[in-house]
Amino acid sequence: MPESNYRPENISRIFLLPNLMTAGNLIFGFLAVLKIFEGSIQKETGGAVADWTHTYTISLYCILAACLFDLLDGRLARLGGRESPFGREFDSLADIVSFGVAPALLVFKIVLFNLPSRIGWIIAVFYLLCGAFRLARFNVAATYNLGTGTRNFTGFPVPAAAGLISSITLLIISQYQKEADLPFGYGGIGLASLMIFLSFMMVSKFEYPSFKGFNWRTQFSPPKFLGVVLVLGLTIVYIEWMPAVIFVAYLLYGFLRPFLSRAWRKEIEEEEEDGLIVEPVAPPPPPEDL
């Protein structure tokens, strides 16, 4: 990462492509919130089940699209050596909308409001607070160069948590297209429990790979390449449940990772032997006399 990007005169500089992706992340997050309110109005005014479930489904796809844009902004920034303090702060502001407010509001509007004594409201707010705490901790670690010398995320990443809760919700909604209402049964209880669990996971000390070693020069063996193509194909064909499988696999990997050998971790994460970095770390500013 070039040190020049962090010189005082470059702090407010906006690099076009990475920040366009971040803007896309924020726009889709805002669209998700709009669709959640639209679906709620349709549901509360006695609209057809197919109508409000379809509107909620669009909001879920918007959150998943925001996850994709969030993935692309970091890749483009690192590809061109254009990581910057402005980009990091802009990304966190977008993330709190797309991956904090949107999923918390969505799950509350669909199932959590059924819980007694405003417990659902407390769960949604707790999820949002943990997401904000996770993002703040990330920025502090990056700003003050507090790292461990690895490419790992500490705690379950906020975009992954939003992707998981959204993909599971999408799966649940797809099972109730013909029901009179979305009942707060086992699916709703499971969703509420999952949101509490992910809240703790975001602020936990579990380490998750950031896969920052992947770039345009990453080389795959033929079996691994075919596996990636297979996963992409299945995701396109079975869009209602494959995202849930991918995000659940990533969540479980954090628990299994400590038990894997370094060779296995390197094979899975494409980790380089040297030059490892923390979740993006800003080099210290140059001396004033320079």
C-alpha positions as CSV (number, residue, x, y, z in Angstrom):
1,M,0.0,0.0,0.0
2,P,1.7,3.3,-1.0
3,E,2.5,5.6,1.9
4,S,1.7,8.6,-0.3
5,N,-2.0,7.8,-0.1
6,Y,-1.9,8.8,3.6
7,R,0.0,12.1,3.4
8,P,-2.0,15.1,4.7
9,E,-2.7,16.5,1.2
10,N,-4.3,13.2,0.1
11,I,-6.5,12.5,3.1
12,S,-9.7,14.1,1.5
13,R,-8.9,12.8,-2.0
14,I,-11.7,10.7,-3.5
15,F,-10.7,7.8,-5.7
16,L,-13.4,7.3,-8.3
17,L,-13.9,3.6,-8.8
18,P,-13.7,2.3,-5.2
19,N,-15.9,5.1,-3.9
20,L,-18.4,4.5,-6.7
21,M,-18.8,1.0,-5.5
22,T,-19.2,2.3,-1.9
23,A,-21.9,4.7,-3.2
24,G,-23.6,1.7,-4.9
25,N,-23.5,-0.1,-1.5
26,L,-25.2,2.9,0.2
27,I,-27.8,3.3,-2.6
28,F,-28.9,-0.3,-2.4
29,G,-29.0,-0.1,1.4
30,F,-31.3,2.9,1.1
31,L,-33.5,1.2,-1.5
32,A,-33.7,-1.8,0.9
33,V,-35.1,0.5,3.6
34,L,-37.6,2.0,1.2
35,K,-38.8,-1.4,0.1
36,I,-39.1,-2.6,3.7
37,F,-41.5,0.4,4.5
38,E,-43.4,-0.2,1.3
39,G,-43.9,-3.9,2.2
40,S,-45.0,-3.0,5.7
41,I,-47.6,-0.7,4.4
42,Q,-48.9,-3.3,2.0
43,K,-49.1,-5.9,4.8
44,E,-50.7,-3.6,7.3
45,T,-53.4,-2.4,4.8
46,G,-54.4,-5.9,4.0
47,G,-52.6,-6.2,0.7
48,A,-52.2,-9.5,-1.1
49,V,-49.6,-11.9,0.4
50,A,-47.9,-12.2,-2.9
51,D,-47.5,-8.4,-3.1
52,W,-45.9,-7.7,0.3
53,T,-43.7,-10.8,0.3
54,H,-42.5,-9.8,-3.2
55,T,-41.6,-6.3,-1.9
56,Y,-39.8,-7.8,1.1
57,T,-37.9,-10.1,-1.3
58,I,-36.8,-7.1,-3.4
59,S,-35.4,-5.5,-0.2
60,L,-33.5,-8.7,0.6
61,Y,-32.0,-8.7,-2.9
62,C,-31.0,-5.0,-2.4
63,I,-29.1,-6.0,0.8
64,L,-27.3,-8.8,-1.0
65,A,-26.5,-6.4,-3.9
66,A,-25.0,-4.0,-1.3
67,C,-22.8,-6.9,-0.1
68,L,-21.5,-7.4,-3.6
69,F,-20.7,-3.7,-4.0
70,D,-19.0,-3.7,-0.6
71,L,-16.8,-6.6,-1.8
72,L,-15.9,-4.8,-5.0
73,D,-15.0,-1.5,-3.4
74,G,-12.2,-3.0,-1.4
75,R,-10.9,-5.1,-4.2
76,L,-10.7,-2.1,-6.6
77,A,-9.0,0.0,-3.9
78,R,-6.3,-2.6,-3.3
79,L,-6.0,-3.4,-6.9
80,G,-5.0,0.1,-7.8
81,G,-3.3,0.9,-4.5
82,R,-6.0,3.5,-3.8
83,E,-7.0,2.7,-0.2
84,S,-7.5,6.0,1.7
85,P,-8.8,7.2,5.1
86,F,-11.7,8.9,3.2
87,G,-12.7,5.6,1.5
88,R,-12.5,3.7,4.8
89,E,-14.8,6.2,6.6
90,F,-17.2,6.4,3.7
91,D,-17.4,2.6,3.5
92,S,-18.3,2.4,7.2
93,L,-21.0,5.0,6.9
94,A,-22.5,3.0,4.0
95,D,-22.2,-0.2,5.9
96,I,-24.1,1.0,8.9
97,V,-27.1,1.7,6.6
98,S,-26.9,-1.3,4.4
99,F,-25.8,-3.9,6.9
100,G,-27.0,-2.4,10.2
101,V,-30.2,-0.5,9.8
102,A,-31.7,-2.4,6.8
103,P,-31.4,-6.0,8.1
104,A,-32.4,-5.0,11.6
105,L,-35.5,-3.1,10.3
106,L,-36.4,-5.9,7.9
107,V,-36.3,-8.7,10.5
108,F,-38.2,-6.6,12.9
109,K,-41.0,-5.8,10.4
110,I,-41.3,-9.4,9.4
111,V,-41.2,-11.4,12.6
112,L,-39.7,-9.7,15.6
113,F,-42.7,-7.3,16.2
114,N,-44.6,-10.5,17.2
115,L,-42.5,-10.9,20.3
116,P,-44.1,-9.7,23.6
117,S,-43.0,-6.8,25.7
118,R,-41.0,-5.1,23.0
119,I,-38.4,-7.9,23.1
120,G,-38.2,-7.8,19.3
121,W,-37.4,-4.1,19.3
122,I,-34.6,-4.7,21.8
123,I,-33.2,-7.6,19.7
124,A,-33.2,-5.4,16.5
125,V,-31.5,-2.4,18.4
126,F,-28.9,-4.7,20.0
127,Y,-28.0,-6.1,16.5
128,L,-27.6,-2.5,15.2
129,L,-25.5,-1.4,18.1
130,C,-23.2,-4.4,17.8
131,G,-22.8,-3.7,14.1
132,A,-21.9,-0.1,14.8
133,F,-19.4,-1.2,17.5
134,R,-17.8,-3.6,15.1
135,L,-17.3,-0.9,12.5
136,A,-16.0,1.6,15.0
137,R,-13.5,-1.0,16.3
138,F,-12.4,-1.7,12.7
139,N,-11.8,2.0,12.0
140,V,-9.9,2.6,15.3
141,A,-7.6,-0.4,14.6
142,A,-6.9,0.9,11.1
143,T,-6.4,4.5,12.1
144,Y,-4.0,3.8,15.0
145,N,-2.2,0.9,13.4
146,L,-3.5,-1.6,16.0
147,G,-3.0,-4.9,14.3
148,T,-1.9,-8.5,14.6
149,G,0.1,-8.8,11.4
150,T,-2.5,-11.0,9.7
151,R,-5.1,-10.7,7.0
152,N,-7.9,-11.7,9.4
153,F,-11.0,-9.9,10.6
154,T,-11.5,-9.9,14.3
155,G,-15.2,-10.8,14.9
156,F,-17.7,-11.8,12.2
157,P,-17.7,-9.1,9.5
158,V,-20.8,-6.8,9.5
159,P,-21.5,-7.3,5.7
160,A,-21.3,-11.1,6.2
161,A,-23.7,-10.9,9.2
162,A,-26.2,-8.9,7.1
163,G,-25.8,-11.3,4.2
164,L,-26.5,-14.3,6.4
165,I,-29.5,-12.8,8.1
166,S,-30.9,-11.6,4.8
167,S,-30.4,-14.9,3.0
168,I,-32.0,-16.9,5.8
169,T,-34.9,-14.5,5.8
170,L,-35.2,-14.9,2.0
171,L,-35.3,-18.6,2.5
172,I,-38.1,-18.3,5.1
173,I,-40.2,-15.9,3.0
174,S,-40.0,-18.2,0.0
175,Q,-41.7,-20.9,2.1
176,Y,-44.7,-18.8,2.9
177,Q,-45.7,-17.3,-0.5
178,K,-49.2,-18.9,-0.2
179,E,-49.8,-18.5,3.5
180,A,-52.2,-15.9,4.9
181,D,-49.4,-14.4,6.9
182,L,-45.8,-15.1,7.9
183,P,-46.3,-16.9,11.2
184,F,-43.9,-16.5,14.1
185,G,-43.3,-20.2,14.3
186,Y,-40.0,-22.1,14.4
187,G,-38.7,-20.0,11.5
188,G,-39.3,-16.7,13.3
189,I,-37.9,-18.0,16.6
190,G,-34.8,-19.3,14.7
191,L,-34.4,-15.9,13.0
192,A,-34.6,-14.0,16.3
193,S,-32.1,-16.4,17.8
194,L,-29.8,-16.0,14.8
195,M,-29.9,-12.3,15.1
196,I,-28.8,-12.4,18.8
197,F,-26.1,-14.9,18.0
198,L,-24.7,-12.8,15.1
199,S,-24.7,-9.7,17.3
200,F,-22.3,-11.4,19.7
201,M,-20.3,-12.9,16.9
202,M,-19.7,-9.4,15.4
203,V,-18.0,-8.2,18.6
204,S,-16.3,-11.5,19.4
205,K,-12.6,-12.4,19.2
206,F,-13.2,-15.1,16.6
207,E,-11.0,-14.5,13.5
208,Y,-12.3,-14.7,10.0
209,P,-10.2,-14.6,6.8
210,S,-10.6,-11.4,4.7
211,F,-9.5,-13.2,1.6
212,K,-7.4,-10.1,0.7
213,G,-4.9,-12.4,-0.9
214,F,-7.3,-13.0,-3.8
215,N,-6.6,-10.7,-6.7
216,W,-6.4,-10.9,-10.5
217,R,-3.1,-12.8,-10.3
218,T,-4.4,-15.5,-7.9
219,Q,-3.9,-18.9,-9.5
220,F,-6.3,-21.8,-8.9
221,S,-5.7,-25.5,-9.5
222,P,-8.2,-27.0,-12.0
223,P,-10.3,-28.7,-9.3
224,K,-10.5,-25.5,-7.2
225,F,-11.4,-23.5,-10.3
226,L,-14.2,-25.9,-11.2
227,G,-15.4,-25.8,-7.7
228,V,-15.7,-22.0,-7.8
229,V,-17.6,-22.2,-11.1
230,L,-19.9,-24.8,-9.7
231,V,-20.7,-22.7,-6.7
232,L,-21.4,-19.6,-8.9
233,G,-23.6,-21.7,-11.2
234,L,-25.6,-23.1,-8.3
235,T,-26.0,-19.6,-6.8
236,I,-27.5,-18.3,-10.1
237,V,-29.8,-21.3,-10.5
238,Y,-30.8,-21.6,-6.8
239,I,-30.7,-17.9,-5.8
240,E,-33.2,-18.4,-3.0
241,W,-31.1,-20.8,-0.9
242,M,-27.5,-20.8,-2.1
243,P,-26.6,-17.4,-0.5
244,A,-27.6,-18.9,2.8
245,V,-25.4,-21.9,2.3
246,I,-22.4,-19.7,1.4
247,F,-22.8,-17.4,4.4
248,V,-23.4,-20.2,6.8
249,A,-20.3,-22.0,5.5
250,Y,-18.3,-18.8,6.2
251,L,-19.7,-18.5,9.7
252,L,-18.8,-22.1,10.5
253,Y,-15.4,-21.7,9.1
254,G,-14.5,-19.3,11.9
255,F,-15.2,-22.0,14.4
256,L,-13.3,-24.7,12.5
257,R,-10.4,-22.6,11.5
258,P,-8.3,-22.9,14.7
259,F,-8.4,-26.7,14.3
260,L,-7.1,-26.7,10.7
261,S,-3.4,-26.9,9.9
262,R,-1.6,-23.9,8.6
263,A,-1.2,-25.7,5.2
264,W,-5.0,-26.2,5.0
265,R,-5.7,-22.6,6.0
266,K,-3.2,-21.3,3.4
267,E,-4.8,-23.5,0.7
268,I,-8.3,-22.2,1.5
269,E,-7.4,-18.6,2.1
270,E,-4.7,-18.2,-0.5
271,E,-2.6,-16.6,2.3
272,E,0.8,-15.3,1.4
273,E,3.8,-16.2,3.5
274,D,5.0,-12.7,4.0
275,G,3.7,-9.1,3.7
276,L,0.6,-9.9,5.7
277,I,-1.4,-7.0,6.9
278,V,-4.2,-6.3,9.3
279,E,-7.7,-5.3,8.3
280,P,-6.7,-2.2,6.5
281,V,-4.0,-0.4,8.4
282,A,-2.9,3.1,7.8
283,P,0.8,3.8,7.9
284,P,1.8,6.5,10.5
285,P,2.0,10.0,9.0
286,P,5.5,11.2,7.9
287,P,7.5,13.5,10.3
288,E,6.6,17.2,10.1
289,D,10.1,18.2,8.9
290,L,9.5,16.2,5.7
